[in-house]
Amino acid sequence: MSMKKTDLERLAGLKLDSAMRGKAAPGRFGHAALPDRKAQRKLDAAAGLVPFACKLPAELTEQLRERATGREGGINALVAELLAKGLKA
């Protein structure tokens, strides 16, 4: 049974889409080589980090992102610092 042209085009599009999502940009474009997710989880666990998800208002998250730019440790370090200060009070 042969496939219709539209089915072939759809499958080709899905193949292209999954190929684009699967590969990271090569190092020559200035992206540092990041460990894969499994390795990153091991590094985080060794550092004593635990994932913690919560829902926040959009305005608050924008403020956090603005404050975290240019900060070493990024948003994770900022949130940890703010939570530590808040829990001391």
Sine and cosine of phi, psi and omega as CSV:
sin_phi,cos_phi,sin_psi,cos_psi,sin_omega,cos_omega
0.00,0.00,0.83,-0.56,0.00,-1.00
-1.00,0.05,0.42,-0.91,-0.02,-1.00
-1.00,-0.07,0.46,-0.89,0.06,-1.00
-0.95,0.30,0.38,-0.92,0.01,-1.00
-0.86,0.50,-0.63,0.78,-0.01,-1.00
-0.91,0.42,-0.61,0.79,0.04,-1.00
-0.91,0.41,-0.66,0.75,0.04,-1.00
-0.89,0.46,-0.68,0.73,0.01,-1.00
-0.91,0.42,-0.65,0.76,0.01,-1.00
-0.89,0.45,-0.71,0.71,0.01,-1.00
-0.91,0.42,-0.62,0.78,0.04,-1.00
-0.90,0.44,-0.63,0.78,0.04,-1.00
-0.91,0.42,-0.66,0.75,0.04,-1.00
-0.90,0.43,-0.64,0.77,0.02,-1.00
-0.89,0.45,-0.70,0.71,0.01,-1.00
-0.91,0.42,-0.68,0.73,-0.01,-1.00
-0.88,0.47,-0.72,0.69,0.00,-1.00
-0.93,0.37,-0.53,0.85,0.04,-1.00
-0.93,0.37,-0.60,0.80,0.00,-1.00
-0.95,0.32,-0.58,0.81,-0.01,-1.00
-0.97,0.23,-0.46,0.89,-0.13,-0.99
-0.98,0.21,-0.47,0.88,-0.11,-0.99
-0.95,-0.30,0.66,-0.75,0.08,-1.00
-0.99,0.11,0.28,-0.96,0.03,-1.00
-0.92,0.39,0.64,-0.77,0.02,-1.00
-0.89,0.46,0.35,-0.94,-0.04,-1.00
-0.88,0.47,-0.39,0.92,-0.05,-1.00
-0.93,0.36,-0.18,0.98,0.02,-1.00
-1.00,-0.08,0.21,0.98,0.09,-1.00
1.00,0.00,0.07,1.00,0.03,-1.00
-1.00,0.04,0.76,-0.65,0.04,-1.00
-0.95,0.31,0.50,-0.86,0.02,-1.00
-0.96,0.29,0.91,-0.42,0.01,-1.00
-0.99,-0.12,0.56,-0.83,0.06,-1.00
-0.93,0.37,0.43,-0.90,0.03,-1.00
-0.93,0.37,0.12,-0.99,-0.12,-0.99
-0.88,0.48,-0.65,0.76,-0.02,-1.00
-0.91,0.43,-0.70,0.72,0.03,-1.00
-0.91,0.41,-0.62,0.78,0.02,-1.00
-0.90,0.43,-0.64,0.77,0.04,-1.00
-0.89,0.46,-0.64,0.77,0.03,-1.00
-0.91,0.42,-0.66,0.75,0.03,-1.00
-0.90,0.44,-0.67,0.74,0.02,-1.00
-0.90,0.43,-0.67,0.74,0.00,-1.00
-0.90,0.43,-0.64,0.77,0.02,-1.00
-0.91,0.42,-0.50,0.86,0.02,-1.00
-1.00,0.09,-0.02,1.00,0.02,-1.00
0.99,0.15,0.33,0.94,-0.01,-1.00
-1.00,0.00,0.62,-0.79,-0.01,-1.00
-0.80,-0.60,0.73,-0.68,0.05,-1.00
-0.91,0.41,0.65,-0.76,-0.03,-1.00
-0.59,-0.81,0.93,-0.38,-0.05,-1.00
-0.95,-0.30,0.62,-0.78,0.10,-1.00
-0.46,-0.89,0.27,-0.96,0.00,-1.00
-0.97,-0.24,0.76,-0.65,-0.02,-1.00
-0.80,-0.59,0.42,-0.91,0.08,-1.00
-0.89,0.45,0.51,-0.86,-0.06,-1.00
-0.87,0.49,-0.62,0.78,-0.01,-1.00
-0.89,0.46,-0.65,0.76,0.00,-1.00
-0.91,0.41,-0.66,0.75,0.01,-1.00
-0.92,0.40,-0.57,0.82,0.06,-1.00
-0.91,0.42,-0.66,0.75,0.04,-1.00
-0.89,0.46,-0.66,0.75,0.02,-1.00
-0.89,0.45,-0.70,0.72,0.00,-1.00
-0.89,0.46,-0.65,0.76,0.01,-1.00
-0.90,0.43,-0.69,0.72,0.00,-1.00
-0.93,0.36,-0.50,0.87,-0.08,-1.00
-0.98,0.18,-0.31,0.95,-0.02,-1.00
-0.91,0.42,0.73,-0.68,0.01,-1.00
0.97,0.24,0.12,0.99,-0.02,-1.00
-0.98,-0.19,0.70,-0.71,0.02,-1.00
-0.93,0.37,0.75,-0.66,-0.05,-1.00
1.00,-0.09,-0.27,0.96,0.08,-1.00
0.92,0.40,-0.47,-0.88,-0.09,-1.00
-0.93,0.36,-0.50,0.86,0.01,-1.00
-0.89,0.45,-0.71,0.70,0.00,-1.00
-0.92,0.39,-0.63,0.78,0.01,-1.00
-0.89,0.45,-0.74,0.67,-0.01,-1.00
-0.90,0.44,-0.65,0.76,0.03,-1.00
-0.88,0.47,-0.69,0.73,0.02,-1.00
-0.90,0.45,-0.72,0.69,-0.01,-1.00
-0.91,0.42,-0.62,0.78,0.04,-1.00
-0.92,0.40,-0.64,0.77,0.01,-1.00
-0.89,0.45,-0.68,0.73,0.03,-1.00
-0.90,0.44,-0.68,0.73,-0.02,-1.00
-0.91,0.41,-0.59,0.81,-0.02,-1.00
-0.97,0.23,-0.41,0.91,0.04,-1.00
-0.94,0.33,-0.54,0.84,-0.07,-1.00
-0.96,0.29,0.00,0.00,0.00,0.00
